[in-house]
Amino acid sequence: MFATPTPPTASELGLDATQAAQWQTIQADAQALRQDTLMHIKLELAQTREALAEPNADLRALGQDYQAIALTALMEQRQLRERRLAFYASLDPQQQAKVREFIAEQVIPYERD
């Protein structure tokens, strides 16, 4: 499975105190979103196991529950992405280059597959 990459630190990006606070908030929100989504999936899996044990299990409803979790996560991920892009746009060219280097390091290993 793919490991979640460790984003560069504020000091690695050369951020000032205000930028560092914004960066840390965005990273904390990203982590919270991942944890919240995983929690919802774990809860849904437990409920699914129980529901599937019933002879009249409503498979359509079960699928819709998972779809709702996915759609909610997608909407929240889009909002987070917009915040990240706005933050990136606020950086100076050197800081932006460091961010792009990090992204390239994450993408290139999977390019060979």
PEQUIFEN-V382476 format. One record per helix or strand. SS is the DSSP state (2 for helix, 1 for strand). FROM is the first residue (numbers start at 1). TO is the last residue. Records with the same first field share a line. If there is no record, write none. Layout:
SS: FROM-TO ; FROM-TO
//
This chain:
2: 10-13 ; 17-52 ; 59-90 ; 93-111
//
